[in-house]
Amino acid sequence: MSNPTMLAAMLALLLPAVASAQSPRSADQGPGLLVFANGGGYSPLTNLNSSGTASLNTGWSLGGGAGIQVNRFVAVRGVFDYARDKGDAGSAAFAGERIPHYFYGGDFQIRYPMPSGFAPYLLAGAGAITIDGRSIPTLGRFTRFAGKAGVGVEYSMPSGVGLFVQGASYIYKFDRGGFNKTQADVLWNVGLSYRFRP
């Protein structure tokens, strides 16, 4: 199943849970503190080489963070995500190896709240990625700068609780183990948020 199809399926699972919620929002008007947690899948968009001998399978991810809801449209957030994938069985470089990835940094969430309670949003930010490949002698553990971009949609309840589904990509340079590739990794998640009332 493709990543967009899985995102659509996860959103469809969320809709029945929120369909009966009340409508007017108050906790997301800002300014105020927000916290969130999420989990889902993790997929490198490309192989590290053109021959396909360094491919990584789809894995899983967990993450979360906190920030400030500046106003009803903009939030500034600190984010941490942990992801782990596994080398494809046919991969000469990483066959069977589990490789943890740690993403940490900050982002801006630009959202458009609607009267229905749904708020589509964009993410833009930057930070770092640490790849822990110490089980692979030629790779080791290393950290690189990473840019971030993403999209999502959230449903906010009057209580301050929100349900969201999103896809976010971290873009960085993978230049260890004989590779030199600009890599884009996608995290596709569902999650919960809470905005404290001002």
C-alpha positions as CSV (number, residue, x, y, z in Angstrom):
1,M,0.0,0.0,0.0
2,S,1.4,3.4,-1.0
3,N,2.1,6.1,1.6
4,P,-0.7,8.4,0.4
5,T,-3.2,5.5,0.5
6,M,-2.1,4.7,4.1
7,L,-2.5,8.3,5.1
8,A,-6.0,8.4,3.7
9,A,-6.9,5.2,5.5
10,M,-5.6,6.5,8.8
11,L,-7.7,9.7,8.4
12,A,-10.8,7.6,7.6
13,L,-10.3,5.7,10.9
14,L,-10.1,9.0,12.8
15,L,-13.3,10.5,11.3
16,P,-15.9,8.4,13.1
17,A,-14.3,9.2,16.4
18,V,-14.6,12.9,15.9
19,A,-17.8,13.2,13.9
20,S,-20.0,13.6,17.0
21,A,-17.7,16.2,18.7
22,Q,-19.0,19.8,19.3
23,S,-17.9,22.5,16.9
24,P,-16.8,25.9,18.1
25,R,-13.1,25.9,19.1
26,S,-11.6,28.0,21.8
27,A,-8.3,26.4,23.0
28,D,-6.6,26.9,19.6
29,Q,-6.9,30.6,19.4
30,G,-3.6,31.3,21.1
31,P,-1.3,32.4,22.6
32,G,-0.8,29.3,24.6
33,L,1.2,26.1,25.2
34,L,0.7,23.0,23.1
35,V,2.0,19.5,23.3
36,F,1.7,16.6,20.9
37,A,2.6,12.9,20.3
38,N,2.5,10.8,17.2
39,G,3.4,7.5,15.7
40,G,3.3,5.7,12.4
41,G,5.5,4.7,9.5
42,Y,8.9,5.7,8.1
43,S,10.0,5.4,4.5
44,P,13.2,6.5,2.8
45,L,12.1,7.9,-0.6
46,T,15.1,6.7,-2.5
47,N,17.9,4.2,-2.3
48,L,21.4,5.4,-1.4
49,N,22.7,4.2,-4.8
50,S,21.3,3.7,-8.3
51,S,22.0,0.0,-8.4
52,G,19.6,-0.7,-5.5
53,T,22.2,-2.5,-3.4
54,A,21.8,-0.1,-0.5
55,S,18.0,-0.1,0.0
56,L,16.1,0.3,3.3
57,N,12.7,-1.1,4.0
58,T,9.7,0.9,5.4
59,G,10.0,1.0,9.2
60,W,8.1,2.7,12.1
61,S,8.4,6.0,14.0
62,L,7.4,7.6,17.3
63,G,7.7,11.2,18.2
64,G,6.4,14.3,19.9
65,G,7.1,17.8,21.1
66,A,5.9,21.0,22.6
67,G,5.5,24.6,21.5
68,I,3.7,27.9,21.5
69,Q,0.5,28.5,19.7
70,V,1.2,32.1,18.8
71,N,-2.2,32.8,17.3
72,R,-4.9,30.7,15.6
73,F,-2.8,30.4,12.4
74,V,0.8,30.0,13.6
75,A,2.6,27.7,16.1
76,V,6.3,27.5,16.8
77,R,7.3,24.0,18.0
78,G,10.2,21.9,19.2
79,V,10.1,18.4,17.7
80,F,11.8,15.0,18.4
81,D,11.2,11.9,16.2
82,Y,12.6,8.4,16.5
83,A,12.5,6.1,13.5
84,R,13.9,2.7,12.8
85,D,14.1,0.8,9.5
86,K,15.8,-2.4,8.3
87,G,18.1,-3.1,5.4
88,D,16.4,-5.0,2.6
89,A,17.4,-8.7,2.4
90,G,18.9,-8.0,-1.0
91,S,20.9,-5.1,0.1
92,A,24.6,-5.7,0.0
93,A,25.4,-2.8,2.3
94,F,22.7,-3.2,5.0
95,A,21.1,-6.6,4.7
96,G,19.0,-7.3,7.8
97,E,20.5,-4.4,9.8
98,R,18.2,-2.3,11.9
99,I,19.3,1.4,11.7
100,P,17.9,3.9,14.2
101,H,17.3,7.5,13.1
102,Y,16.9,10.4,15.5
103,F,15.4,13.7,14.2
104,Y,15.3,16.8,16.4
105,G,14.8,20.5,15.7
106,G,12.1,23.1,15.4
107,D,9.4,24.0,12.9
108,F,6.6,26.4,12.1
109,Q,3.1,25.1,11.8
110,I,1.0,27.3,9.5
111,R,-2.6,26.2,9.9
112,Y,-6.0,27.4,8.6
113,P,-8.7,26.6,11.2
114,M,-12.2,26.1,9.8
115,P,-15.6,26.4,11.6
116,S,-16.0,22.6,11.3
117,G,-13.0,22.1,13.6
118,F,-10.7,20.8,10.9
119,A,-7.5,22.7,10.2
120,P,-5.2,21.8,7.3
121,Y,-1.6,22.9,7.9
122,L,1.9,23.2,6.5
123,L,5.1,22.5,8.4
124,A,8.5,24.1,7.7
125,G,11.6,23.8,9.8
126,A,15.1,22.6,10.4
127,G,17.3,20.7,12.8
128,A,19.5,17.6,12.7
129,I,19.4,13.9,12.1
130,T,21.6,11.4,13.9
131,I,21.9,8.0,12.3
132,D,23.2,5.2,14.6
133,G,24.8,2.7,12.3
134,R,27.4,1.5,14.8
135,S,26.5,-2.1,14.0
136,I,27.8,-1.5,10.5
137,P,31.6,-0.9,10.7
138,T,31.8,1.3,7.6
139,L,28.9,3.5,8.8
140,G,29.2,4.3,12.5
141,R,27.2,7.0,14.2
142,F,27.0,10.5,12.6
143,T,24.9,13.7,12.7
144,R,23.9,16.0,9.8
145,F,21.9,19.1,9.3
146,A,18.3,18.4,8.1
147,G,15.6,20.5,6.6
148,K,12.0,19.7,7.2
149,A,8.7,20.1,5.3
150,G,5.3,18.6,5.7
151,V,1.5,18.7,5.4
152,G,-1.3,17.5,7.6
153,V,-4.8,18.1,8.9
154,E,-6.0,18.3,12.5
155,Y,-9.4,18.1,14.1
156,S,-9.6,20.3,17.3
157,M,-12.2,19.8,20.0
158,P,-13.5,22.5,22.4
159,S,-11.6,20.7,25.2
160,G,-8.3,21.5,23.6
161,V,-7.6,17.9,22.4
162,G,-6.8,17.5,18.7
163,L,-6.5,14.5,16.4
164,F,-4.2,14.8,13.4
165,V,-2.7,12.9,10.5
166,Q,0.4,14.2,8.7
167,G,3.3,13.5,6.5
168,A,6.7,15.1,7.0
169,S,9.9,14.8,5.2
170,Y,13.4,15.3,6.5
171,I,16.0,16.2,3.9
172,Y,19.8,15.7,4.6
173,K,23.1,14.6,3.2
174,F,24.0,10.9,3.7
175,D,27.8,10.9,3.2
176,R,29.1,7.9,5.1
177,G,29.9,4.3,4.3
178,G,31.0,5.2,0.7
179,F,27.7,7.0,-0.1
180,N,27.2,10.6,-1.0
181,K,23.5,11.2,-1.5
182,T,20.9,13.9,-0.6
183,Q,18.3,11.8,1.2
184,A,14.6,12.5,1.8
185,D,12.9,10.4,4.5
186,V,9.2,10.6,5.1
187,L,7.4,10.1,8.4
188,W,3.6,9.5,8.0
189,N,1.9,9.6,11.3
190,V,-1.3,9.9,13.3
191,G,-1.3,11.7,16.6
192,L,-2.9,13.5,19.5
193,S,-2.3,17.1,20.5
194,Y,-3.4,19.3,23.4
195,R,-3.6,23.1,23.5
196,F,-3.8,24.6,26.9
197,R,-6.4,27.3,27.3
198,P,-4.9,30.8,27.5
